[in-house]
Amino acid sequence: MKCLSQVADQVLVLIDRDGVLIQNVLRPGNVIGSARQLPEVRFIDGSIEACKLLRECGFKTAIVTNQPDVSRKIISFQDAHAISNHVKHICAIDSVFICPHDAKDNCWCRKPKPGLLLEAIERYKPAHVVMIGDRITDVIAGKLVGAITVRIDASSSAVPTHYAQVNNHSDPDIVCDTLFAAVNELFDLSPVY
């Protein structure tokens, strides 16, 4: 059976932005949030290299990110898009898909709903999809579109953990401590995980 790296041109890797590619920002009151301006963008160690490795191997990549600060009128959609485009450019990612809504907006695109992922899938029409994120909402959205799901948990052990297939939409297929570790796990993974 072929592994994902052997069919890389048929694979779309969807990557959450905050907490996976770039660091979350600690705000007053110990509130963790997204970067609101370019000077706040700090890339997580290995994330740039991981994305460039995906590109070199022929995988299609897209950022899929919830940015509720737009709906909350804390930043403009243009600013959220500028930050994501900056990350896209630096990481050599193919495209960006942004949900600008807050949970109360009850939109179709905010993860854990699958709308944002479906939009990316519609654009690329891949045979296989991988969703990499740091939150359960990323995992649930990925499961809803039939993706292999990888949860980034910086507090996890350095050894990637594979889980048996279960029917729980909040359980990831793999847990890794960094995007770089996740990408290395993908190369030998079977498309039918």
C-alpha positions as CSV (number, residue, x, y, z in Angstrom):
1,M,0.0,0.0,0.0
2,K,1.3,3.5,-0.9
3,C,2.0,6.0,1.8
4,L,0.9,9.7,1.7
5,S,4.3,10.9,0.5
6,Q,3.9,8.7,-2.6
7,V,0.6,10.4,-3.5
8,A,1.5,13.8,-2.2
9,D,0.1,15.5,-5.3
10,Q,-3.3,14.1,-4.3
11,V,-3.2,15.3,-0.7
12,L,-4.4,18.6,0.8
13,V,-2.9,19.4,4.2
14,L,-5.1,21.9,6.1
15,I,-3.3,23.7,8.9
16,D,-4.7,25.9,11.7
17,R,-2.8,29.1,12.1
18,D,-2.6,30.1,15.8
19,G,-0.9,27.6,18.1
20,V,0.4,25.6,15.1
21,L,2.2,27.9,12.7
22,I,2.5,31.0,15.0
23,Q,2.4,31.5,18.7
24,N,-0.8,32.5,20.5
25,V,-0.6,35.9,22.1
26,L,-1.0,36.3,25.9
27,R,-3.2,39.3,26.6
28,P,-4.0,41.1,29.9
29,G,-5.9,39.0,32.3
30,N,-4.1,35.8,31.1
31,V,-6.3,35.7,28.0
32,I,-4.8,33.8,25.1
33,G,-5.6,35.1,21.7
34,S,-4.6,35.6,18.1
35,A,-2.1,38.0,16.7
36,R,-3.8,41.3,15.9
37,Q,-1.0,43.0,14.2
38,L,2.1,41.9,12.3
39,P,4.6,42.7,15.0
40,E,2.8,40.2,17.3
41,V,3.5,37.3,14.8
42,R,6.1,34.8,16.2
43,F,6.6,31.6,14.3
44,I,6.7,28.4,16.3
45,D,10.0,26.6,16.0
46,G,10.1,24.3,13.0
47,S,6.8,25.5,11.5
48,I,8.3,27.3,8.6
49,E,10.6,24.3,7.8
50,A,7.7,21.9,8.1
51,C,5.6,23.8,5.6
52,K,8.4,24.2,3.2
53,L,9.1,20.4,3.4
54,L,5.4,19.8,2.6
55,R,5.7,22.0,-0.5
56,E,9.0,20.5,-1.7
57,C,7.4,17.0,-1.5
58,G,4.4,18.1,-3.6
59,F,1.6,18.4,-1.0
60,K,-1.0,21.2,-1.4
61,T,-1.4,23.2,1.8
62,A,-3.9,25.7,3.1
63,I,-4.3,27.7,6.3
64,V,-7.8,27.3,7.8
65,T,-8.3,29.7,10.7
66,N,-11.1,31.0,12.9
67,Q,-10.6,34.8,13.5
68,P,-13.5,35.8,15.8
69,D,-11.8,39.2,16.6
70,V,-13.1,40.4,13.3
71,S,-16.7,39.8,14.3
72,R,-15.9,41.3,17.7
73,K,-14.7,44.4,15.9
74,I,-11.3,44.2,17.5
75,I,-9.5,44.0,14.1
76,S,-10.7,44.4,10.6
77,F,-11.0,41.5,8.1
78,Q,-8.3,43.2,6.1
79,D,-5.9,43.1,9.0
80,A,-6.7,39.5,9.8
81,H,-6.1,38.6,6.1
82,A,-2.8,40.6,6.1
83,I,-1.5,38.6,9.0
84,S,-2.6,35.3,7.5
85,N,-1.1,36.3,4.1
86,H,2.2,37.1,5.8
87,V,2.2,33.7,7.5
88,K,1.2,32.1,4.1
89,H,4.1,33.8,2.3
90,I,6.8,33.1,5.0
91,C,5.7,29.4,5.3
92,A,5.2,28.9,1.5
93,I,1.6,27.8,1.9
94,D,-0.7,27.7,-1.1
95,S,-3.8,29.5,0.2
96,V,-5.7,30.9,3.2
97,F,-9.3,30.4,4.3
98,I,-10.5,32.6,7.1
99,C,-13.7,32.5,9.2
100,P,-14.3,36.0,10.5
101,H,-17.2,35.0,12.7
102,D,-17.7,34.6,16.5
103,A,-19.5,31.5,17.9
104,K,-22.7,33.6,18.5
105,D,-22.9,34.3,14.7
106,N,-23.7,30.6,14.1
107,C,-22.1,30.6,10.7
108,W,-21.3,27.5,8.6
109,C,-17.6,28.2,8.3
110,R,-16.4,28.5,11.9
111,K,-14.7,25.3,13.1
112,P,-15.8,22.9,14.5
113,K,-18.3,23.2,11.6
114,P,-16.8,22.0,8.4
115,G,-17.6,24.9,6.0
116,L,-14.1,26.4,5.9
117,L,-12.5,23.0,5.2
118,L,-15.1,22.2,2.6
119,E,-14.3,25.5,0.8
120,A,-10.6,24.5,0.7
121,I,-11.5,20.9,-0.5
122,E,-13.8,22.3,-3.2
123,R,-10.9,24.5,-4.5
124,Y,-8.3,21.7,-4.6
125,K,-10.4,18.5,-5.0
126,P,-7.9,16.3,-3.3
127,A,-8.1,12.5,-3.0
128,H,-6.9,12.7,0.6
129,V,-7.2,15.4,3.3
130,V,-5.2,16.0,6.5
131,M,-6.3,18.5,9.2
132,I,-3.6,19.7,11.6
133,G,-4.7,21.9,14.5
134,D,-4.2,22.5,18.2
135,R,-7.8,22.5,19.3
136,I,-10.6,19.9,19.5
137,T,-12.6,22.1,17.2
138,D,-9.9,21.5,14.5
139,V,-10.1,17.7,15.1
140,I,-14.0,17.7,14.9
141,A,-14.0,19.8,11.7
142,G,-11.4,17.4,10.2
143,K,-13.4,14.3,11.1
144,L,-16.6,15.8,9.6
145,V,-14.8,16.0,6.2
146,G,-13.2,12.6,6.5
147,A,-9.7,13.9,7.1
148,I,-6.8,12.3,8.9
149,T,-6.6,14.5,12.0
150,V,-3.5,15.5,13.8
151,R,-3.7,17.5,17.1
152,I,-0.7,19.6,18.1
153,D,-0.2,19.5,21.8
154,A,3.0,21.2,23.0
155,S,2.5,19.6,26.4
156,S,2.5,16.1,25.0
157,S,5.6,13.9,24.9
158,A,8.1,14.3,22.1
159,V,7.1,10.9,20.8
160,P,4.1,11.1,18.3
161,T,1.2,9.1,19.4
162,H,-1.1,7.2,17.0
163,Y,-4.6,6.3,18.2
164,A,-6.8,3.4,17.0
165,Q,-9.8,4.4,14.9
166,V,-12.8,5.4,17.0
167,N,-16.1,6.9,16.2
168,N,-15.6,9.9,18.5
169,H,-15.3,13.1,16.4
170,S,-13.1,14.8,19.1
171,D,-10.4,12.1,19.2
172,P,-7.5,12.9,16.8
173,D,-5.8,10.1,14.8
174,I,-2.4,11.4,15.9
175,V,-1.0,13.7,18.6
176,C,2.3,15.4,18.1
177,D,4.1,18.2,20.1
178,T,4.9,20.3,17.0
179,L,3.9,20.8,13.4
180,F,7.4,19.6,12.3
181,A,6.9,16.3,14.2
182,A,3.4,16.0,12.6
183,V,4.7,16.5,9.1
184,N,7.4,13.8,9.6
185,E,4.7,11.4,10.8
186,L,2.6,12.1,7.6
187,F,5.2,11.0,5.2
188,D,4.9,7.3,6.0
189,L,1.2,7.2,6.9
190,S,-1.2,5.2,4.7
191,P,-3.9,7.3,3.0
192,V,-6.5,5.0,4.4
193,Y,-5.6,5.6,8.1
